[in-house]
Amino acid sequence: MASEILNHAFRLASRPVGLPTRENWDFTEQPVGEPADGEALVRVLYLSLDPAMRGWMNDARSYVAPVAIGEVMRAFAIGRVIDSRHPELKVGDHVSGLLGVQEYAVVDRRGLHKIDPALAPLPVYLSALGMPGMTAYFGLFDVGRPEPGQTVVVSGAAGAVGGLVGQLAKLKGARVIGIAGGPEKCRYVVDQLGFDAAIDYKAENVASALRRHCPDGIDVYFDNVGGEILDAALARLARNARVVICGAISQYNATEGIAGPRNYMSLLVNRASMTGFMVMDYVNRYGEAGREMAGWLERGELQSQEDIVTGLSTFPETLLRLFTGEHNGKLILRVAED
């Protein structure tokens, strides 16, 4: 059966310098392989597009090995099992995992997590109930540790993780300031997501705006962008502040090296901490976070926002929307109808 199916996939053809272009990819067609014992053949339905994908393209030491030249581009995805050689997976089951930027994937059972589309729409399992939700939950609660009445500032506030961080901080009684690019995104985080205020980094001086919105300083800064905005936040820290380093999207396509923080001495003066974290370190607690996130979603206390683009062939251009800011919430590529 599988040998009669043609799989289309995007493979890394060369390592990008700066923003990736279509020339960095090979769009290939070849027959789908048969699953071996312990494996399943999965029809990919939705692909998660994440800033981390840009780092995976670099031949550099990181928390995971880089995508090899000629390899299918790594990506988290949701799919449906169409053939199985494992007793725990049945045809028709919906699963999530690292399925790659392709139409079909043969995956070991250990790399798949079964999901229930009756509990939430499938794209939500790539958003609030997926990696962005886990990242926001553990980054904010375990590393940031906000307390009621404290001031939380979130950069990349209109993005998949940032939007959830702000909502979770509000649920815990914090005052939340978002940093986003453009008036529409700022209106979105305040009017739709419930942030207390938003700073438009494209139109305002961020340092001045932080002084205005955070007169008593920043208790928790959740950083998704790095660069100058990180420096501005460091300059406004409160005593015993916690800085959560989640990402640095402003630096991922830099061609002349990453710009590090200049205002790091603020950590010393304010007895503050700056901590990086990886969500995969919390994998044994995903169930805990998932249950809480699902409860908040069901009660309408939390919104999961997805920006869905259709068509595998659009992948190279759609990926760039992560870096141009042309999306709100979680950017997802629909590969096929369920």
Secondary structure, DSSP 8 states (H G I E B T S, - for coil): -GGGSEEEEEEE-S--SSS--GGGEEEEEEE-----TTEEEEEEEEEE--THHHHHTSSS--SS----TTSB---EEEEEEEEESSTT--TT-EEEEE--SBSEEEEEGGGEEEE-TTTS-GGGGGTTTSHHHHHHHHIIIIII---TT-EEEEESTTBHHHHHHHHHHHHTT-EEEEEESSHHHHHIIIIIT--SEEEETTTS-HHHHHHHH-TT-EEEEEESS-HHHHHHHHTTEEEEEEEEE---TTTTT-SS-----S-THHHHHTT-EEEE--GGGGGGGHHHHHHHHHHHHHTTSS---EEEEE-GGGHHHHHHHHHHT--SBEEEEE-S--
